[in-house]
Amino acid sequence: MSVYTTVGHDQMQEWLKRYTLGQLLDLQGIASGITNTNYFVTTTHGRYVLTLFETLKPQELPYYLTLMSHLARHGVACPAPVADSTDQFSSMLAGKPACLVSCLQGADVERPSAAQCRAVGEMLAQMHIAGATFPGKMDNPRGPRWWSATAPQLYPRMRAEDAAMLREEVLFQDNHRFDHLPSGVIHADLFRDNVLLDGDRISGFIDFYYACNDVLLYDLAIAVNDWARNDDHSIDDERAAALLTGYQTERKLSTEEKRAWPVMLRAAALRFWVSRLQDLYFPMSGEMTYTKEPQVFQAVLSAHRTRLHFWV
């Protein structure tokens, strides 16, 4: 979440006339994250999160917003989109498609415990199960085809040894395909800052705007790579095992999934190494923006390439 597009108080108050949410009391930009513009919106009826989509088009939004509505109705802890007076979840604001969703209680955590990781695993599996009845389809916009196309733009800007590692990993992943593994709706960005916690209880998964249909195991690998990561970017065995145990209390991994797990951990690290390199070398401009360090997932990937124990 960031602020690239500025929305004024009067402009917001006018847009809110589309809703039955009372009068605008406060509008506060959210500075963390890197993709969309986000504000906390407080009205006489409550608190909400406003998102203005910087890259997604209006015709792309129904997948994400109806997915969130579907998951919330099926007991998954996530924000519920708010419909306006025309029963639409989104409309144009400041020249960008925009939506309001419920603002959940809780907060993200920088150093999660094993118990919190277990809870994340359980809820992620529940999300995967609930997503099985969602009829929408969205190809992963940042899957293998994307990183294979993006990496050549990055090589000339990287140190030679780092570029060589990236080339090698892209080639390695190109030789591994897992389309035969269980697939469905995935969050695709379930980092610590996209989960709100109240103690050890999940208050909500947030920021579903990378959600898509892809291999479920890939979603699990993305979560482990962040939730179990130490400050030195090594993976904590206890937290990784706890997240996997929590997941498998709700959805057991198949033998084929366990066999693919080491390569999938590398794929999940590669995806975020490439995207953070892209954000570093080709940044978007904005009022309040936050760029994350690519070296984090280069280090995670490097460790996975020599790892012998994988917690499953």
N, C-alpha and C positions, 0 to 999 in steps of 0.2 A: 504494500500500500504506500502511495506517495501522493503528492499534489503537483500535477503538471498543468491542470486547467483550473484557473481561479474562479470561484463562484462567490458572488457578493450576497450580503444579507437580504437586500431587497429582491434580487434575482431569485434567491432560494424561496423567499416567502411567496412570490408569484407562482413559482413552479409547484409549490405545495398546495395550491388551490385545486390541483387535480385530485387531491387526497382528502379524506376526512380525518385528519390528524391534528387539528387544532392550529394554534398560532406558533410560529417559529420563535424559540427562546434563545437558542445558541447554535452556532455553526463553527466547528473546530476542525482544521485540517489534520490529517494523520500522516506523519512523516516517514514511517517505516515502510519497507517493501520497495518494489522496483517497477511495477507494471501499470497499474491503474491509478486514477485520482480517487482519493477517499476522504470523507469527512464524517465526523460524528455530528448528527443532527438531533437537537433536543427541541421538542415541541411541548405544548401543554398536555399532550396525550402520552408522552413517553420519549424514549431515546432510540434512535435508529442509526444505521450506517448507510450513507450515500456513497455509491460508486459511480464514477464516470469512466466509461471504457475508452481507453486511448487507442487501442488497436482493433478490438472486436467491432464488428459491424452490427447494426440493428437486427439483421436477419439471422445472425449467429446466436443472439442472446437467448431465444426461447429454450434451447437445449439446457443451458446452465441454470436458468431460473426455474424452469419446470422440474429439473432434476432436484434442485434444493427443496422445492415444494413437495415433491414425491418422497424424498428421504425424510423430511420432517414429519410427514403424515405417517410414515412407517416406523417412527420411534427413534430414528437416528438423530443424535444431538447435532443440530446445525441451524443456521439462521433461516427463517422463513421469509421469502420475498413478500412485499406488501403490494397488493393490487390497487390501482387507482380507480377513479369513478367510472372508467370505461372498461374495467376488469382486465387491464393490461399491467404487466409487471415492469415495463420499461417505457421510456419516452425520451425525447431529446431535451437536453439542458446544456446551455453554453456551447452549443454546436456539437455535443457528444451524446451518444446514447447513455442513459442513466437509469439507475434503479435504487429503491430503498429496501433494506432488509431489516429484520428485527435485530436489536443490539443485545447480545447475550451477556449474562453475568460471567464472572471468572476472569482469569488473566493467563497470559502465556508464561512459561517458565524457562529460564536460561539453563538451569542444571536439574533436569528431571531425575526422579528417583526410579528405582526398579519397579516399584508399585505403580507409578504413573505411566511408565512404559508399558506395563502389562495392560493397564486400562486402555491405552491408545491402541494396542494390538486387538483387544476385544472389540472396541468400537469400529475399528477399521474392517474387521471381518463382518461385523453386523452391517456395515455400510455396503460391503460387497454383496452380501446376501440380499439386502433390500433392493439393491440396484438391479438384481436379476429380473425384476418385474417392470423396470422402467423401459418404455418403448423407444425412447429417443436413441439416436446413433450419432457419434462424433468420432472421426478418426483422430488419433493422437497427432497434433500439429508439431510436436517436438520429439518424435520417435526417431528410429534409425535413419529414415530418409532425410529428416531434417539435419541431424548432426553430421551425416555424410556430406550434405550440401554446404553446411556452414563452416566446417573445419577448414577447407581450403582458403577461405577468406581470412582465417586467423593465423595460419602458418607464417606468412611474411612478417607479422608483428610480434611473433614469439621468439624467445631464445631458441637457438638451434636444438638443444637437447630436449626442451619441452615440446617443441614441434615434432621432433622425432617420436617422442612418447605418444603424443596425440595421434599421429599417423598410424602408429603400430596398433593402438587400441581401437581406432575406427576400423581398421582392417580386420582385427580379431573379432569385433562384434559383427561385422558384415558376414563373417563365416559362421555365425550362430543365429539361428532363427527359432522362435518359440511360439509360432502361431498355433501350434497344436495344443498348447497349454490352456487351462481354463481362463476365459476372458470375460469381460463385462465392464461395468462402470468403475472407473478408478478416479481418485482425487488428483493424483499425479503431482502434488506439491505439499504433501502432509509433513511440513516442517514444524518445529516447536512453535514458531510464531503464528502458525495457522491452526493451533489448538488452544482453546480456552479451558482452564482447569480450575476447579474449586476443591482444593486439597488434592486427594487422589481421584476425584470424580471428574469425568469429562463433562464440561458445560457445553462444549460445542466444537465441531470442526468448522472452520471458516475458509473463505477465499477459494471458492470452487471454480475459478475461472480458467484453470488449466484442466479441469475434469474432462474426461473423454472415455472412449471405449478402447481398452487395451488389455494386456495380460495382467491378471490380478497379482501375480507374483512380483511384477515390476513395481506395483504400488507399495507392496510390503517392503521391498528393497529400498525404495526411496525413504520410507519412514525409518527403517533401521539405520540407514546411513546418517541421518540427522539426530534422531532421538538417542542413539547409543554412542554418539561421537563425543570424545573427551576434548578438553581445551587444546591438547596437542594434536588433535584430529585422528588419534587412534580410536578404535572401537572398543567400548567397555563390554566385556564378556557378559557380566551380570545383567546389564540393561538390555543388551541384544537378545539374550536368552529369554528374558522376561517378556519382551515385546512379542517374540515368536510364540512363546507359551500362551500368552493372552490371545493371540490370533487363533491358535489352534484349539482353544477351548470352544470356539464358535465355528471354525471351518478348518478341517484337517487338510494339510498339504498332502498331495499325492506323491507317489514314488518318483514320478517324472519331474514334478515341481522341485522336490528335494535335490534331484540330480542337477537341475538347471540353476539352482540357487547361487552357487559361486559366480557364475557368469552374469546372472541377473544383478547381483550386487555391483559388479563392475559396470554394467550398463547404466544403472541408476547414478553412479558416481560420474560416469562420462557425460551423461546428459547435463548435469549441473556444472561440471567443469566447462563444457562448451558454452552454455548459456551465460555463465558469469564472465567468460572471456569476451563473448559478444557484447555484453553490457559494458565491459571495461573499455573495449576498443571502439565500439559504436554506440555511445550513450545517447539516451533520450534527454532532452532538456526539460527542466521543470522548476517550479518555485521551491519545492522541498523534495529532494530526491536522495536515494540511498543506494549505493552500489556495493555489492557484497564481493568478498575476496575469492577469486578463482582458485588460488593455491589451496584452499580448504579441500576442495573435492579432487584436486590433483593428488593431494596427500592421501585422501581416503582411497582413491583408485590404486595408487601405488602400493598401499598396504594390502588391499584385496588381491593384487596380482601375485603376492607371495604367501598369502594366508593358507594355513592348513586346516584350521578348525572353523566351522561355519555355523555352530549352534543348532543344527537340525539333525 
